[in-house]
C-alpha cells in the first residue's frame, strides 16, 4: 500500500507543473541569418605566441661602434595552415602576411622600441628579412608565406639613440599582430 501511495503522489506532482505552466499561443516570425565563409586562415603556432629574446651581456663599446645595431637576434614567427589563394584561373601555392609591431617609441626615434631598466641611451630596432626597418604601429611589407614554410623572420638589434650610453640591465615588451591575405 505504501508503494501505491508513492505512485499516486508522483503522478500528482508531475501533473501539477503542466497545469500551472500553460504555454502562450505561438507568434509567427522570421529570422534573417547571414555569414561569411572563409578559406582556412593562418594560425599562429603556439611557440610563437610569447617569445623571450635574450641579448645576454653586451659590451657597450660594440653598440657604440655599430650604428646599424649590435647584437642582432633572429625572431621566427611560425604560422600554420596558411591557405593557397585563388589567382585568376588557378591557385597560388602561397599567401601573404604583414606584421605590425606596437609598443612604446624610443625618445627621439619613432622607429625604435623604448627599453626600460638601468640603461640609458639605447633602444631596440626591428628589421624584416629583407633588411627594411619595421616602424612601430605600421604594417610591414607583404611577406610571401609558402605552403609548409609559413615563417616570418624578424631581426631585433640594440641601437644607440643618444651620444652616450649608460650600462645596466634592460627589458622591453613589443606586441605584434599578423594580417594575412
N, C-alpha and C positions, 0 to 999 in steps of 0.2 A: 504494500500500500504506500509505503514511503516512496518508492520508486515512481509510482503513478503520480503522486503529488508534485514531484520534481518535474516530471514531464509536462504537466499542466502549467506549472509556474513558468517554465521556459517558453512554452508556447504563448503564454500571456505576455511576457516581456518582449518577445520577438514580434508580436503583432502590434504592440504599443507604438514603437517608433514609426511604423508605416502610417498609422492613423494620425500621428502628431505632425509629421513632416510631409505634408502634401506638396507635390510638385506643381509650380505655377505653370500656366499654359505657355507653350513654346512660342517664341517670336522669331519669324524668319529673318535672315540677314545674309550678307555676303562678306567674304574676306578677299582682299586682293593681296596676292603673295608675289614677291619678286626676289631676284637674287642675281648673283653673278658667279659663273663657274670659271675658276682659274685653272690654267695649266699648273702643274706642280711648281711650287716656288722653292727657291733655295732655302735651306735651313742652316743656321749657324751650328757648327759642330760644338758639342758641349765643351771640348777642350779649349775652344776659342772664346767662350763667354767671359771668363775672368782670367786675365793673363798677368803674371808678375814678370816684369823685366828688371833684372838686377844688373846694374852697371858696375858693381864691385867697387874697388878702390881705384880712383883715377888720380894720377899725378897732375896737379894744377898746371904745370908747365906744358903738358900736352894739349890742354884746352887753349892756352894762350897761343900756342904755335899753329893751331889749325882753325882758320876762320870758317871752314865748312862744317866743323864739329868733330869732336872726338870724345870718347869712342862711339862707335855705331853698333846698334843691336838690331838684328833682323827679327821682325814680328810676322808670323804667318797666321792669317785668319782663314781657317778652313771652313768651306761651305759644303753641304751635302745635297745631293739630288737636284742640282740645277737643271732645269728643263732645256731641251732643244727648242729653238724658236722657229716659227713659220717665217719663211723668206721667199716671196714670190711663189713659185710652184713647188718648192721643196722645203726641207728643214735644214737649218744651220745646226751643226752639232755643238753649238756653244751658245752662251748667253753673255750679257754684260752686267756689270755691277759698278756702283760708285760707293765710295766710302766718305763719310763725313765725321770728322773728329770735333769734339767740343770739350771745352774746359776753359780755365782762366788764362787769358792772354798775358804774356810776359810784358812787363812795363817797358815801353819803348820799342816793342817788336810784336805787332799783332799776328805774325805768322808763327810765333813760338809759344810754347806752353810754359806758364809760370811754374816754378818749383817752390816748395816751402821747406823749412828746416833752418839749419845753422848757416848755410851757404848764402852768398850774395854775388850777383853779377853773372849768373848762369841761367839757362833755360833749356828746354828740350825742343828740338825741331824734328818734324816728321817729313819723310820723302816717300814717294811711291817707287815702284820697281824701276821706272824709267828715270828716276832722279828728280822728278818735279816736286817742289815744296808743296806740302799739303797745308793749306791755310785753315785755321780753326774756324768752324762754322760754315765752311764752303765745301760742296761736294767735289770729290776728286774727278779726274777724267775717267771715262769708261775704261774698265779693265775687262778683258775678254776672259771668260771662265769656260774652259773646255770640259767636256764630259770626263769624269774621273780625275780631273786635275783642277778642282774648284778651290784654288787658293789665291788669296790676295796677300801680297807681300808688302810690308811697310817697314821702313827703316827709321829708327829713333836715334838721334845724336844729341850729345850735350854740347851746347854752344855758349860762347861768351857774349853777353849783352851789355857789359859795362867795361870800361878800360881796365879796371882792377877787379879781381875776384877774391872772395873770402872763402876759405876751405871749411868743410864741415859736412855733416850728413844732409841729404836732401831726399824728398819724395814728391810725387805728383800723381794726379789722377786725371786720366783722359777718358772720356766716354766716346763710343763710336756707334754709328748706325750704318747699315748696309742697305742699299736700294738696288734692286735688280730689275732688269728689263729684257 
